[in-house]
Amino acid sequence: QVQLVESGGGLVQPGGSLRLSCAASGSISSINAMGWYRQAPGKQRELVATISSRGSTNYADSVKGRFTISRENAKNTVYLQMNNLKPEDTAVYYCNVRSGLYNIIYWGKGTLVTVSS
């Protein structure tokens, strides 16, 4: 059994910052890519950012220059630093981990980020 626990969501004013964390635990073998996705009300889940096991990163165009993804392999943890937040960033943010030889995908339960004045 694998658990992904996200933290760091909350309410922030436009222009503010938040840092999300996601820690993986349980019966998990080698972690390959890690990432963050989000789902706004009435919209489909979309990719925010991913980071490979070697540290290569990929970002959605809408967050480039504002968000930074990083990982701490010793702790099986991935982070998302979000700066200059906008109301359109409001969504539930989900952690995503791919693990093992078959790249099994695991999802966290999500953490809500609300950007509003």
C-alpha positions in Angstrom: 0.0 0.0 0.0 1.3 3.4 -0.9 0.2 6.7 0.6 0.7 10.2 -0.8 0.1 13.0 1.7 -0.2 16.5 0.4 0.0 19.6 2.6 0.4 23.4 2.2 -2.8 24.4 0.5 -5.0 27.3 1.8 -6.3 30.7 1.1 -4.0 33.3 -0.3 -4.4 36.8 -1.9 -3.5 37.4 -5.5 0.2 37.9 -5.8 0.9 35.8 -2.8 2.8 32.6 -2.4 2.3 29.0 -1.2 4.4 25.9 -1.0 2.9 22.5 -1.5 4.5 19.3 -0.2 3.8 15.7 -1.0 5.4 12.8 0.9 5.2 9.3 -0.4 5.2 6.4 2.1 4.4 2.7 2.3 5.3 -0.2 0.1 6.9 1.9 -2.6 9.8 0.9 -4.7 12.0 3.2 -6.7 10.2 6.5 -7.5 10.5 7.7 -11.1 8.7 10.9 -12.1 6.8 13.0 -9.6 4.4 15.8 -10.4 1.5 18.0 -9.6 -1.8 18.3 -11.3 -4.8 20.5 -10.6 -8.5 20.5 -11.1 -10.6 23.7 -11.0 -14.3 23.6 -10.5 -16.1 22.4 -13.6 -12.8 21.7 -15.4 -10.7 18.7 -16.2 -7.6 17.8 -14.3 -4.6 19.3 -15.9 -0.8 19.0 -15.6 0.9 21.7 -13.6 4.5 20.4 -13.4 6.6 17.3 -13.4 10.1 16.4 -12.4 12.0 13.3 -13.4 14.2 11.1 -11.3 17.2 13.0 -12.6 15.7 16.4 -12.0 14.4 17.4 -15.4 11.4 19.6 -15.1 8.3 20.3 -17.2 5.7 23.0 -16.7 2.4 24.0 -18.0 2.7 27.3 -20.0 0.2 29.0 -17.6 2.6 28.5 -14.6 6.0 29.0 -16.2 8.1 31.6 -14.4 5.8 31.5 -11.4 5.9 27.9 -10.1 8.9 25.8 -9.3 8.8 22.0 -8.7 11.6 20.2 -6.8 12.1 16.9 -5.1 13.9 15.5 -2.1 14.6 11.9 -3.0 15.8 10.9 0.5 12.4 11.8 1.8 10.4 10.6 -1.2 8.9 14.1 -1.2 8.0 16.5 -4.0 7.4 20.3 -3.6 5.7 23.0 -5.6 6.6 26.5 -4.8 3.9 28.8 -6.2 4.6 32.5 -6.5 2.6 35.4 -7.9 -0.6 33.4 -7.5 -3.6 34.4 -9.6 -7.3 33.7 -9.1 -7.2 31.3 -12.0 -4.8 29.2 -10.0 -7.6 28.3 -7.7 -8.0 24.5 -7.8 -7.5 21.3 -5.9 -3.9 20.3 -6.4 -3.0 16.6 -6.7 0.3 14.9 -6.2 1.3 12.2 -8.7 4.0 9.7 -8.4 5.2 7.0 -10.8 7.0 4.1 -9.3 8.9 0.9 -10.1 9.7 -1.0 -13.3 6.1 -0.6 -14.6 5.7 3.0 -13.7 2.7 2.4 -11.6 0.8 5.7 -10.9 -0.2 6.8 -7.5 -2.4 9.9 -6.7 -2.8 11.9 -3.5 -6.2 13.0 -2.2 -5.6 16.6 -3.1 -5.1 19.9 -1.3 -7.2 23.0 -2.0 -5.6 26.2 -3.1 -7.8 29.3 -3.2 -6.6 32.6 -4.6 -8.9 35.4 -3.7 -8.9 38.9 -2.2 
